[in-house]
Amino acid sequence: MNATHEVTNQATPLADVNLFDINRPLRDALALHAPELDTAGLSAFGAEIGSAAMQGHARLANTHGPVLHSHDMQGRRIDEVEFHPSYHALMGSALRHGLHGTPWTGGPGAHVRRAAAFMLFNEVEPGVMCPISMSYASTSALRGNPALLAAWGPKVAGTVYDERFVPFERKSAVTLGMGMTEKQGGSDVRTNTTRADPDGADAWGPRFSVTGHKWFLSAPMCDAFLVLARTPAGLSCLFMPRWLPDGRRNAVSIQRLKDKLGNKANASSEVEFDGATAWLVGEEGRGVPQILAMGALTRLDCALGTAGLMRQALSLALHHTAQRQAFGKVLIDQPAMRNVLADLALESEAATALALRLAVSVDRSEHAGQAQGAGAFDGAHEAVMRRLFTPVAKFWICKRGSHFGQEAMECLGGNGYVEEGGAGVMARIYREMPVNSIWEGAGNVQALDLLRALRGADAAPALEHELAHARGAHAAFDRTAAAVLARIGRGTPEVEARRLARDVALLLQASLVLRQAGPAVFDAFCASRLEAASDVFGLLPERFDLTPIIDRAMPVAQEHT
């Protein structure tokens, strides 16, 4: 071989690592909020999902995307989507570890454990998490129809994945999807035109015949969907299975699959309903509040998913720069690069902290009044914080994702920009980042939702209580907290909604970082985010010792030169 083809000064792949064991910020966040949680299962999952085999499945599932088969050879309509076997391998892992509907059958702490595992899975492949997330959110909504919950609930919580397109009675486990938005309205679901006409009733309750369309119906091979349609009483939530109880296929036609920037492993589709059969879930005419409740849970997953992507991007950047040399020195030891890496580490830790804290509020509000670990918690406070945390975490973490991915990619230089047949993980992460910011309501929707949440009389006191952990610990934190609470008190106009969402997010992140990472990390976070309001990564003041911040984030041990 010619000497020019000898490969030197290239980083080794980051493979066969335990993603949980190497993630100190996540482990410390769990120790803070759920010290009673047995993390042995998370460690085992971290080893499985961080394996080279699972990374290979992620590459293949993205490289060989879903294919729509609208008709069979004889011209019969079948509306089936074919996936690569690696997609099914990933789905099998997600169900086996209970990332879909399983937490709803567990006790206190089940949603927290699931949140941690959800973040770990997103480090490897976020595309298959779409049906998983929708199944998680939809399970809670089924409580609005006890008959459907009794019939479908056990299989939505099933952990043995069944990829077959057959009636649910023949399957070991099922997944649920959602169909809300239409081409004319998007997030403004009140403009929906899909019609649901009464069609009698049976053991599953009031039945309807649905005619219309959905502009985005992700994961169309789910076994059933919760759809929003206009009944005589108004917009209502309906349960629409792909197969009818008599064994016939429901009248759901997949028009095409979306050609997306990222999220390649997941099939997102446009569908039409031509007299499709569906059953009422909850109160007729109250579909929008039900959809909002489900959307709050999928927004949680958007925040968790982006935090997981951030962590993987950071790990790749740290792993690369610890091996790559330039200008006579390892990259990670060069001052400018260390500043960037430390700043990215702060952002990743803060995202993990806020996303997990939201999951804690979900878990505690679902188990209000029950003792958890060291003692009871304030269920009323957690319910308020769940309402506040959701739009804040979704807005800020997801908004930061794309900037984070770009900066982490820059740490790898040209190698980070290369796809290489799906092996370019950083490029895949970068393409994936924007979707969580858009799905389930983009930035303006979240910021305005925060304003609505703050109108409650208990909102400002609950926020002040949550921030009390860090009051007096940093002058910039105290100034920002006082200013934000004052703005909330006098009312914030819509034009400033994004600014308020950002500031509330930064305050909550700072308070959490102090509790789980300590004063040194907290001081650097406050100085850069609250005092200097840095507009790019890598502007940490010279006075900070960056080594502890970087060491805390390293995916593998590093020897300093």
N, C-alpha and C positions, 0 to 999 in steps of 0.2 A: 504493500500500500504506500502511496506517496506520502511524504512527510506532511504535506498540507492538509491531509485528511485525518491526521491524528487530532483527536478531540481533547483539548485541555481548557482549563479555566471555565468549565461549564458546571453549573450546579446539578447535583443528583436530584431525581424526582422525590417529592415529599410523599412517600407511599408507605403502607403498612405501619401506620402510627395509630395509637389509641387517641381518638379525637377528644374524648372526655378527659382522660388523664393528663393530657398536655394543655388543657384549657383551664388555667388557674383562675382567671376572672369568673368563668361560669361556676367552677367548684366553690369559689368563695361567696358568690351570690347565693348559691344554694345553702351554704353553711349559715349565711346570715338570715335568710328568710325561712328556710325549712331544715333546721338542724336535725330534726328527727327522721328525715328522708333517708332511706337506705339507698345508697348510690351504687351498690354493687352491680345492679342491673344496668345502670347507665354506663358503667365502666365496660361491661361486656358488650353493650351496644356500641360504645365508642371504638372498641377494637374491631367489631364487625364492619361498621360503616366506614372506618378509616383504612380498611384493607385494600390492597392493590386490586383484588377481585371486584370489589364494589366500585372502585374508581373506573375499572374497565367497563362495568355495566353502565355507568353514567356516560362514559364516552360513546358507547355504542347506541344507547337510547337517544342521544342527541344527534349523532351522525346519521342514524337510520330512523328518521322521524315517522310519525303515524301516517297511514295511508287510508283514504276513504274508499270504500267499495259501496257504491250506491245501489248497484244491481248485481244479480248473479248472472251466470252464463245464459240462462234461459230468459232473461229480461225481467225477472221478478225483483221487486224493490226489497232490499235487505238492510240498507243503512247501517253498515257495520264499519268500524275503524280497526285496522290491523296495526298492531304494535310489534316492535322488535322483541325477541325473548328477553333481552336485558331490561326492558321496561317492566315486564312482568316480574323479573327477579327483584327489582327495586320495590315494586308494589308489595311483593310478598314479604320483604323485610319490614316495610312500614307497618303492615297489618300485624305481623308477628309480634312487633314491639308495641302495639296498641296506640298508634299515633292518630287513629281515626275516631271512631265513636266510643272506644273503650273507656276513656276517663269518666264518662257519665255514669258508668256502673261501679266506679270505684269510690272510695271514701276520701276524707281530707288528704290533700297532697297529690291526688291523682293528676290534676290539671297542671301542677307545677312540674311533676316528673315528666309528663308528656311535653311540656313546653321546652324543657331542657333537651329532650331527645329530638324534638322537632328542629331546634337550632342545629344540633349535630348533623341531622340528615341533610339539611339545606347546605351544609358545607360541601357536600358531595354532589347532590342532584336535587335542585328545587322544583324541576318541572313536574315530577310525579306527585309532588306535595299538593297540587291543585285539587284533585279528587279527594285526597286525604283531608285537607282543610275543609272542603265543603261538606264532607261526611261528618266531621267533627261539629261544625256549626249547625247542620241540619238536624242532627240527632236531638238537640235540645228543643227545636221547634216541633218535633213530632209529639211532644207532650201535649200539644194542642189537639191531638186526635188520639185518645187512648187506644182505640182499636188498631189503628195503624202502628202505634208504638209497640203494642203487644205482638203484632205479627212481624214487624220488620226490625224492631229494636235489637233483639238478640243477635240477628245476623249483621246489623251495622256495627255491633261490638265484637263480631267474630274475628278471630285472629288467624284463621287458615284461609289465605287468599285463594280465590277461585276466579280465574280469568275467563271462564266460559260465558258466552252470550246465551243464557238460558233463563227460564223463569226462576224467580228468587227462591221458590220452595225447593228447588233442586241444588241450591248453592250452599256452601259452607259459610260464606261471608259475602256481604254486598257493600257497595259504595253508593253514596248519594251525591247528586249535583244540584246546581241552582240555575234557574233561567229567569232573569229579571229585566235586563236592559233591552230596549228596542231601538231600531235605527233612528227613529225620529226624536228620541229623548235622552238616551244615555243614562246619566245619573238621575235625571228628572223622570223618575218612574211614574209620576202622576200623569204623564202624557201617554202612558201605555194604551194601546188600542186592542190588544189581544182580548177576545171575547170568550166568556165561559157561560154557556147556557145550561140551565138545570136539566138533569137527565135521570131523575129518580134518586133512590137511595138503596143502600145494601148494608152488609155487615161492617163496611168501612166508613159508613156515614153518607152524607149528601154527596151525590155524584154529578159531575158536569161534563159537557162536551166542549172542548176548547178549540177555537179557531184563531189563528194569528201567527206570530213569528217571534223569534228572539235573535237579536243581532249578535250577541255573545252568549254561547252556551258551552262552557268549558267542560272538558272530559265527557263527551257525549256517550261514551260507553259505560257510564255509571248505570246502575240498575234502576234508579228512579231519580226524579228531580222535583224540587220545590219550585214552582213557577208562580209568577204574579200575573193574574188575569182579571178582567173586569166582569164580575157577576152582577146580577140585578141590584145587589146592595152596595156595589162599589168594588174597588180593587181588593182582591182576596188572595190568600195563599193557598195553593192547590198542590196536591201530591200526584205526580204523573209518572207511573212506572213505564219502563220500556216494553214489558210484557204484561198483558192483561190476565186476570185470574182464570179466564177460560183457555189460556194457552196461545192466544193470538198476539201478534206484535201490535203495539200501540201505533197510532197514526202520527208518528214523529218522523219527519223527513229531514235528513241532514243535507243541506244544500251545498255546503263546501266547508273545508277547513281553512282557518285563517293562516296566512303566510306572515309570521311575526318576526320581529327583530331578534328576539331570544325566546326562552321558554319552549325550545324546540321539541323536547320529549313529550310535552303535553299537547293534546289535541284540543284546540279551541275552534268552535264551529258556529255556523249560522244554521238555524233550523226553522222549519215551518210545521205548524200543527193544523191538521185537516180533520177536525172532529175528534181530536185525541181525548181519551177518557182520563179524568182526574178526580180526586176526592178532596173535599174541603179540609183544611187544617186550621184549627182555631176558629175565631168568630168571622163570619162573612162580613166583608166590607172593612175588615181591620188588617188587611194584608200588609200595608206599608209599615206599621209598627212591628209586625212580626219580621219583616225583611230587615228592618233596622237592627233588631235584636240579633239576628243571624249575622248581619254585616259587621256588628261589633266584634263577634268572635273571629270572623275571617280577617278583620283588621288587626286583631291580636296576632294572627299568623303572619300577616304582612310584616309586622314589626319583628317578630321572632325570626322570620325567614331572612330578612335583610341583615339582622344582627349575625345570623349564621354565615351569610355570604361575606360580610365584613371580616369575620374571624378567619375564614379560609383565605381571603385575599391577603390579609395581614400575615398569616402563617407562611404563605408562598413568598411574600416579599422578604420576610425575615430569613427564611430558609435560603433563599437565593443570595441575598446580600451577605450572609454569613460565610458563603463559599466563594463568591465571585470577587476577583481582584481587579483593581483599576488604578493606574498611576502609582503602582508600587505598594498598595495597601488594600486590605480586604474592605469591601464597600461598607460593611456595617460599622467599621471603625473610623470612617471618615466623618468629620463633624457635621457637615451639611446633611449627609444621609442619615446620621443618627437622629438629627432633629426631626426629619420627616418621619422616620420609623417610630420614634417616641410619640409624635403627635398622632399618628395613625393608631398606635396602641391605646392612647387616651380615648380616641373616638370609639374604637371597638369595645373597650371596656365599658364606656358609658352607654353604648347601645345595648350591650348585653344586660347591664344593670337595669335599665329602664324597661326593656322588653320583659325580662323575667319578673320585675315588680308588678307589671300589669297582669301577668299570668297568676301571680300570687293573689292579687285582688279578685280575679275571676274565681279562683279556687275558694277563697275565704267567703266571698259573697254567696257562692253556691252552697256553702256549708255553714252559714251563719248560725251562731249559737253553739256550735260544736267545739269542744276543746281540741287544740292542735299542738302536739308537742309539749313545749314547756308550759302552756296555759291557753286560756281563751283569748280571743281577739275581738276588736270592736267591729262587729258586723256592719253596723250602720256606716261607720267611717269607710270600711272597705267598699261598700256599695257605691258611695259617692266617689271614691278615688277610682273605682272601675270606670265610672262614667267620664271622669276627667282624664284619666290616663290613656284611654283608648284613642281619642283623636290626637292627643299630644304625641304619643309614641308613634302612631301611624304616620303623622305628618313629618316629624323631625327625623326619625331614624331612616325612614324611606327616602326622604328628601336628601339626606346626606349620603345615601348609598352610592349614587352615580359618581359624585365627587370623590368619594373614598376609593371606588374601584379604579377610577382614572389615575389617581395618585399612586395606588399600589401597583398598577400596571407599569407606571413610569419607573418604579424601582427595578423592574426587570428589563427595562429598555425594550429593544425590538423583540426580544423573546416573549415578552408579555403580550405583544400585539398579534402574535402568530397563532392561527387556529390549529394547524398541523393535524388535520383529520380528526378533530375533536380532542386531541391530546393537549391543546392549549387551554388549560383550565382557567387561567386569568382572563383570557379573551371571552370565554364563556360566561364567567362571572360578570364581566363588564356589560355584556349584552343582556344579562338577566336582571341587573339592578333596577332599571326603570320600571319594570312591570309592577313591582310591589307599591311603587309610588302612585301608579295609575289605577290599578285594580281596587275595587271596593271604595271608590271615591278618591279623587286626586286631592292635591294640596288645599285648594280653596274649600272643598267640601269639608275636610277635616277641621280647618281653622274656624269655619262658621259653626261647625258642630260644637267646638269648644266654647264659643260664645254662648250658644244655647245652654250648654251644661253649666256655665258659670252663672246663669240667671237664678239658679236655685239658692235659697237663703243659706243652705248648709255648705255650699261649694267653697266659698272663700275661707271659712274657718277650717274646713277639712284640709285645704291646700296649705294653709298656714301651719297647721299641726304637722303635716308631712314634712315641711321644710324646717321645722324646729330642730331637727337633728344636727343641722349645720349652722344654725344661727350663732354668730360670735366667732366662728372659725376662720373667716376671711372677710376683709372689708368689702371687697367687690361683691361677694355673695350677699352680704347684708344690704348694700346699696341697691342691688338689683331686685332683691326680694321685696324691699320696702316700696320701690317704684312699681313693681308689678302688682302688688296687692293694692296699691293706691289706684292704679289704672282699672283694676277689676272693680274696686269700690265705686268709682264714678261712672263706670260703664265704658266699654271700648267700642268705638265705631267699627263697622265692617271693614273699612278700608285699612285698618290696622290689625286685622284679625291674624294675619300671618306673623307679624312681629310679636304679638302676644303669645301665639303658639310656640314660636321659637324660644322666647324668653322663659316661659313656663317649663318647657322641656329641658333647657339648660340648667335651670334651678333644681329640678327634680333629679337630673343626672348627677349634678354636683353633690347633692345631699346623699345620694346612694353611693357614689364613688368614695366619699369620705368614710362611710360605714363599712364598705367591703374591701377597700384597697388602702385606706390609711391616709394620713395627712400629706405625705409627699406627692402622691398622685393627685389628691384633691387640690393642693396648692397649684400644681401645674395646670390642672384643668380650669380652675377659676381664673388664673392669670391670663390664659390664652383665650378662653371663651367669654368670660364676663368682664375682665378688665381691659384687655387689648382688642377684643372682638375680631380676632384674626380672620382674614378672608381667604387664606390658602393654608394648606398644611405645611408644617416646617418652620413656624415662626415662634417657637418656644424661646423665652428669654435665656440669655447665656447663664444666668445664675443657677439654673436648675441642673441637678445631677440626673442625666438621662439614663444612666445605666440601670438603676432599679426599675424604671418604667419599662425599658426594653426587656430586661431579664424576666420580668413578670409575664410578658407576652410571648416569649420564645416558645416555638413548638418543639424544639429539641435543645438540649443543653449546649451552651456556647462557652468556649474558652476565650477570654479576652487577650488580645496581644498588647 
